[in-house]
Amino acid sequence: MRKAPGACFRGLFTLRFPPPVTRHRTVTHSQSQPAIIVKVTEDRIRVALADDDVLLREGLASLLERSGFDVVGQCADAPLLLALVRERQPELVIVDIRMPPGYSTEGLEAAHQIRVEFPDIAILVLSAHVEVKDAMGLLASGQRSGYLLKSRVINVDDFVDTLKRLVRGASVVDAALVAELVTARHTGDVLDVLSPREREVLELMAEGRSNGGIARKLWVTEGTVEKHIGNILMKLRLPETDDMHRRVLAVITFLDAL
């Protein structure tokens, strides 16, 4: 039987069926409370959330809604996330790396499956700990992939900016993961062609920082950062393509060399 607009699959996730003219979003606060219909604009980024910590998940959903995103659904485990993504096909998925039933890498495995089925969907994996080996496979898949530690998300504006850049095609790696990779880096690899400053810039690129963010971190001008990035792309012999794609290729080269 066909469900009415705004209907929910209780216990799973919220599905929203937009009307022809004005799109609506259904938010279900509890199993006993009625659904609340909220109007949203068409340019809001559509997000799906997956985390078994209901307080964290609801808090993140509230933060995203206030920041101009459209949370199209949320769930607590990997199978429900895959079903949600296949049904709603959001622009961005935010998923915890460890979820039921095994609390190992279910979230990451779901992220890999989403990348295979929907390569254009941006994916951000959240983790409570640095999981170098587990994260590398997803990050190596290229654009629109990110990995952040929950404890290091301390600035809402920076977090929101990171999500928007992911959707636009960036690759974002938590600074703690980058630091651990750099510590374990071996010598005699492709990065040896870079100067210490260029390597520092590339490391900050891997963290997902914009040119302006790198400039502020290093106390230099954006023009200087652009010059360093140009040198990095040339020395790594990356193919001529759009700037965002070349930046992602540079980050992947950096990660592969660690």
C-alpha positions in Angstrom: 0.0 0.0 0.0 1.4 3.4 -0.9 2.4 5.6 2.0 1.2 9.2 2.3 3.8 12.0 1.9 5.8 12.5 5.0 5.2 8.9 6.2 7.9 7.2 8.3 9.1 3.7 8.7 9.2 3.7 12.4 12.3 2.2 14.1 14.2 2.5 10.8 14.7 6.0 9.4 12.7 8.9 8.2 11.8 9.1 4.6 10.6 12.3 3.0 8.6 12.5 -0.2 8.7 16.1 -1.6 5.6 17.6 -3.2 5.8 19.1 -6.7 6.3 22.7 -5.7 7.5 23.1 -2.1 9.7 20.3 -0.7 9.1 19.3 2.9 11.0 17.4 5.5 9.5 15.1 8.1 11.1 15.1 11.6 9.9 12.4 14.0 10.8 13.2 17.6 9.6 10.0 19.1 7.5 7.0 18.3 4.5 8.5 20.1 4.7 12.1 18.9 3.2 13.2 15.6 5.4 14.1 12.7 6.3 17.8 12.3 6.5 19.2 8.7 9.2 21.8 8.1 9.7 23.7 4.9 13.3 23.8 3.5 14.9 25.4 0.5 16.0 23.5 -2.6 19.7 24.4 -2.2 20.2 22.7 1.2 22.7 19.8 1.1 20.9 16.5 1.8 22.6 14.5 4.5 22.1 11.0 5.9 23.5 10.2 9.4 24.4 6.8 10.9 25.6 6.4 14.6 24.3 4.1 17.3 24.8 6.8 19.9 21.4 8.4 19.7 22.3 11.5 21.7 25.3 12.2 19.5 23.3 11.5 16.3 20.3 13.7 17.3 22.7 16.5 18.4 24.6 16.3 15.1 21.3 16.3 13.2 20.1 19.4 15.1 23.4 21.2 14.4 23.3 20.4 10.7 19.7 21.6 10.4 20.6 24.9 12.1 23.6 25.2 9.7 21.5 25.0 6.6 21.6 21.2 5.8 18.7 19.0 5.1 18.9 15.8 7.2 16.9 13.3 5.1 17.3 10.4 7.5 19.2 8.8 10.3 19.8 5.3 11.6 21.8 3.3 14.1 23.5 0.5 12.0 25.1 -0.3 8.7 22.3 -2.3 7.0 19.8 0.5 7.7 22.3 3.1 6.4 22.6 1.3 3.1 18.8 1.0 2.8 18.5 4.7 3.6 21.1 5.8 1.0 19.6 3.6 -1.7 16.2 5.1 -1.1 17.0 8.7 -0.6 20.5 9.1 -2.3 21.7 12.0 -0.2 24.6 14.2 -1.3 26.5 13.5 1.9 26.7 10.6 4.3 28.2 10.9 7.9 28.8 7.6 9.5 30.4 6.3 12.7 33.2 3.8 12.0 32.0 1.3 14.6 28.4 0.3 14.8 26.2 -2.7 15.7 26.2 -5.6 15.8 30.0 -6.2 16.1 31.2 -2.7 16.8 34.3 -3.3 14.6 34.3 -1.6 11.2 30.7 -1.9 10.1 30.4 1.8 9.4 33.5 1.8 7.3 32.4 -1.3 5.4 29.1 0.5 4.7 31.0 3.5 3.5 33.0 1.3 1.0 29.7 -0.1 -0.3 28.2 3.3 -0.7 31.3 4.5 -2.6 31.0 1.5 -5.0 27.3 2.0 -5.6 27.2 5.8 -5.5 30.6 7.3 -6.3 29.3 10.9 -6.3 28.1 10.8 -2.7 30.4 12.5 -0.3 31.3 10.3 2.7 32.6 11.5 6.1 33.7 8.7 8.6 33.7 9.7 12.2 35.8 7.8 14.7 36.6 7.9 18.4 40.2 6.7 17.7 42.8 6.9 15.0 42.3 3.9 12.8 45.1 4.3 10.2 44.7 0.9 8.4 40.9 1.1 8.3 40.8 4.6 7.0 43.3 4.4 4.2 41.2 2.3 1.9 38.3 4.8 1.9 40.6 7.8 1.6 42.5 6.3 -1.3 39.2 6.0 -3.2 39.6 9.7 -4.1 37.3 12.7 -4.0 34.5 13.3 -1.6 36.0 11.2 1.2 36.8 12.3 4.7 37.9 11.0 8.1 37.7 12.9 11.3 38.1 12.2 15.0 34.9 13.0 17.0 36.9 14.5 19.8 38.7 17.0 17.5 35.5 18.5 16.0 35.5 21.6 18.3 34.6 24.4 15.9 31.2 24.3 14.3 32.0 26.7 11.5 35.1 24.7 10.5 33.1 21.5 10.6 30.4 22.9 8.4 33.0 24.3 6.0 34.6 20.8 5.9 31.3 19.2 5.0 30.6 21.6 2.2 34.1 21.2 0.7 33.6 17.4 0.9 30.4 17.7 -1.2 32.3 19.9 -3.7 34.9 17.2 -4.2 37.6 17.7 -1.5 39.3 15.0 0.5 39.7 15.6 4.2 41.9 13.8 6.7 42.1 14.4 10.4 45.3 16.1 11.5 45.9 13.3 14.1 45.8 10.7 11.4 48.1 12.7 9.2 50.6 13.1 12.1 50.6 9.4 12.8 51.2 8.7 9.1 54.0 11.2 9.0 55.7 9.7 12.0 55.7 6.3 10.4 56.8 7.6 7.0 59.7 5.8 5.3 62.5 7.5 3.3 63.3 7.3 -0.4 59.8 7.8 -1.8 58.1 10.2 -4.2 57.7 12.9 -1.6 61.5 13.4 -1.4 61.3 15.8 -4.4 59.4 18.3 -2.2 61.0 20.9 0.0 60.2 20.8 3.8 57.8 23.7 3.3 56.1 22.1 0.4 55.7 18.9 2.4 54.2 20.9 5.2 51.7 22.5 2.8 50.8 19.1 1.4 50.2 17.8 4.9 47.8 20.7 5.6 46.1 20.0 2.2 45.6 16.4 3.4 43.9 17.7 6.5 41.3 19.4 4.1 42.4 23.0 4.7 41.6 25.6 2.1 44.4 27.9 0.7 43.2 30.5 3.2 43.3 28.0 6.1 46.9 26.9 5.1 48.0 30.6 4.9 46.7 31.3 8.4 48.3 28.2 9.8 51.7 29.0 8.3 51.5 32.8 8.7 52.0 33.5 5.0 49.9 35.0 2.2 47.5 33.0 0.1 49.6 33.9 -2.9 52.6 32.1 -1.3 50.4 29.1 -0.6 49.2 29.0 -4.2 52.9 29.1 -5.3 53.8 26.2 -3.1 50.8 24.2 -4.3 51.7 24.9 -7.9 55.2 23.6 -7.2 53.8 20.5 -5.4 51.6 19.6 -8.4 54.4 20.1 -10.8 57.0 18.1 -8.8 54.6 15.2 -8.3 53.9 15.2 -12.0 50.2 15.1 -11.6 48.1 15.2 -14.8 46.6 18.4 -16.0 42.9 18.5 -14.9 40.7 20.7 -12.7 42.3 22.2 -9.6 40.1 20.3 -7.1 40.9 16.9 -8.7 44.6 17.7 -8.8 44.6 18.6 -5.1 42.9 15.3 -4.3 45.5 13.4 -6.4 48.2 15.2 -4.5 46.7 14.2 -1.2 46.3 10.6 -2.3 50.0 10.6 -3.4 50.9 11.9 0.0 48.9 9.2 1.8 50.2 6.4 -0.5 53.8 7.5 0.4 53.3 7.1 4.1 
